[in-house]
Amino acid sequence: MPEMQDHPRYRRAAHVSLSWQNGSLVCTSAITGRRCAVSAAVAVALDQMGGDGDVSGSGAEDSSRSPTSTLPRPIAGRLLAAGIIEPVGPSADVRLGWWTTNELTSRSRYGHGKRRKHLDSLTMPSPTLDVSGPRLPLRPPPRDPSMAISFGEVLRRRRSRREFLLEEVSFELLSAFLTNAAGVQWLSADRAVSRRPYPSGGARHPLEIYLISVRCAELDCGLYYFDPSGSLVRHQSRDRFPRDFSRGVLAAIHDAGISPAVAPAGILLITAVYGRTLWKYQEFGLSVVHRDAGALLQTLYLEAEALGIGGYAIGGGPDQQIGLDLGLEPVHHGYLGAFAFGHVNRRAVPLAEAI
């Protein structure tokens, strides 16, 4: 732990966030992840310490100095120990140009895992959504062992494929894709946890999937909810989605101009009901949700390859707008990313192009 020196000069650390928590102002060091409750006066003093701040050695604010640039020694000691302030000098420089303070703060808090007392009184969120509307049962075909390829071969072939064909994806193929990659295999008696083809922290499975059908046989163009128990539900409240909504999503997400020339047969929108995981893991629950999403995306890649179709993962984009279009409540249920799929031109692709 850093120790206070005699009459040093300090400055506010480069990556510090300030927030209200339970009615108090709290500073968090994005480097150490440590937190320190501060008064409004201390917050103002920190605001003035972007360059060279002074710390009084007397234990009280020095009236001969500006109170916004002087901190009592005991308070400064706590801030130094937490990494909120640092000694002035070249050795204190931290090169973190690729991080924002918010991103780094979140990362530094992932491993703390402290329980939030107020959550103990809350009901554990259900692992399933209750979505109303006409249901269309999925029809995955019986497995044909003679058509199967080895898992090693699937892994070798896996890559992002963006050159889609205009051919429809049959309903049976779509059913197999969704069921094999993300269907519920087992649900506990109390409906608290489930088992699915991809892993999930604590078997909480916070992820949900919505399908945008473009060229899927037996489905109108539009939005559907995938019930992992084995059916599709038409998204009744969002029939305003236009026929070319998939192209709009891809164009908005891929502002770098790499949208495919032919729209995919479908797009799977991946969302997260955060409370399912946060209820258990709390401080580092968000990182668990993101790891779950990575596991699901890899499973989608492998299953698409095994079935002879293809696709690619989509990250970033207008997350908030897509969430609003889906009718999600942002605090509880948010959009994470997508996976576009369809029949593809399976020409030989150099290994260097694999992603």
TAUR-V668596 format. One record per residue. RES is the residue in one small letter. PHI is phi as a letter, one per 40 degrees, with the letter a starting at -180 (* if undefined). OMEGA is omega in whole degrees, -180 to 180 (NA if undefined). BURIAL is b if it has 16 or more other C-alpha atoms within 10 Angstrom, else e. Layout:
BEGIN
res->{RES RES}
phi->{PHI PHI}
omega->{OMEGA OMEGA}
burial->{BURIAL BURIAL}
END
This chain:
BEGIN
res->{m p e m q d h p r y r r a a h v s l s w q n g s l v c t s a i t g r r c a v s a a v a v a l d q m g g d g d v s g s g a e d s s r s p t s t l p r p i a g r l l a a g i i e p v g p s a d v r l g w w t t n e l t s r s r y g h g k r r k h l d s l t m p s p t l d v s g p r l p l r p p p r d p s m a i s f g e v l r r r r s r r e f l l e e v s f e l l s a f l t n a a g v q w l s a d r a v s r r p y p s g g a r h p l e i y l i s v r c a e l d c g l y y f d p s g s l v r h q s r d r f p r d f s r g v l a a i h d a g i s p a v a p a g i l l i t a v y g r t l w k y q e f g l s v v h r d a g a l l q t l y l e a e a l g i g g y a i g g g p d q q i g l d l g l e p v h h g y l g a f a f g h v n r r a v p l a e a i}
phi->{* c b c b c f c b b a c c c b b b b a c b f g b c b c b c c c c g c b a c b c c c c c c c c c c b c b b c b b c c c g a c c c c b c c c b b b d d c c c c c c c c c g c b a c c i d c c c b c b c c b c c c c c c c c c c d c c g c c c d c c c c c c c c c c b c b b c h c b b c c b c c d c b d c c c b c c c c c c c c d a c b b c c c c c c c c c c c c c c d c c c c a c c c a b c d c f c b a b b c b c a d g f c f c c b b b b c c b b b d g b c c i b b c c c c c h a b b c c c c b c c d c c c d d c c c c c c c c c c g b c c c b c c c a b c c b b b c d d d c c d c c f d b c c c c d c c d c c c c c c c c d c c c c c c g b a i a c b b g g c d c c c c c c c g c c d c c a b c b i a b c a i c b c c c c b d d c c c b}
omega->{179 179 177 176 -180 175 177 173 -176 175 175 179 -173 -175 180 177 -180 -177 173 178 -179 176 -179 173 -178 173 177 175 179 -179 -176 -176 -178 -178 -179 176 -177 174 178 180 178 178 178 179 179 180 -179 -174 178 177 -179 175 178 175 179 179 -174 -178 177 -179 -180 -175 179 179 175 -179 179 -180 -178 179 174 -175 -180 179 179 179 179 180 178 -180 -180 -178 180 174 -178 177 177 179 -178 -177 -178 -178 177 -178 -177 -173 -177 179 162 -179 -179 179 -178 178 179 -179 -177 -179 -173 -173 -175 171 179 180 176 -170 -176 -179 -178 -178 -178 178 178 -178 178 178 -180 176 176 -177 -178 178 179 -178 177 -178 177 -178 176 -179 176 -180 179 -177 -178 -179 -175 173 -176 180 178 179 177 179 -179 -177 -171 176 176 -179 -175 -178 -175 174 -179 -178 177 168 -178 -180 178 179 176 180 179 -179 -177 -177 -177 -176 -170 -179 177 178 -179 179 -177 -177 180 178 -180 -178 180 176 -179 -176 179 -178 178 180 179 -177 -177 177 180 -172 175 -177 173 -178 167 -179 176 177 177 -177 178 178 171 172 -178 -173 180 172 177 173 -175 175 173 178 173 179 178 -179 -170 -173 -176 -180 -180 178 -179 -178 -177 -179 -179 179 179 178 -179 -179 -179 -179 -178 180 176 175 -180 176 -179 179 177 -180 178 177 179 177 175 176 -177 179 -179 169 -167 -174 -179 -179 -179 180 -178 -172 172 -171 -180 -179 -178 178 177 178 -179 176 175 -179 177 179 179 -179 178 178 177 177 -175 -180 177 180 -179 -178 178 173 -180 -180 180 180 180 177 179 180 -177 -173 -176 -178 179 177 179 179 177 -179 -178 172 -168 -177 -174 -169 -175 179 -178 -175 -175 176 178 -176 177 173 -175 173 -173 175 178 180 178 -178 -178 -179 180 -180 NA}
burial->{e e e b e e e e b b b b b b b b b e e e e e e e b b b b b b b b b b b b b b e e e b b e b b e b b e e b b b b b b e e e b b e e e e b b b b b b b b b b b b b b b b b b b b b b e e e e e e e e e e e e b e e b b b b b b b e e e e e e e e e e e e e e b b b b e e e e e e b b e b e b e e e e e e e e e e e e e b e e b b b b b b b b b e e b b e b b b b b b b b b b b b b b e e e e e e e b b b b b e b b b b e b b b b b b b b b b b b b b b e b e b b b b b b b b b b b b b b b e e e e e b e e e b b b e b b b e b b e e e e b e e e b b b b b b b b b b b b b b b b b b b b b b b b b b b e e b b e e b b b b b b b b b b b b e b b b b b b e e b e b e e b b e e b e b e e e e b b b b b b b b b b b b e e e e e e e e e e e}
END
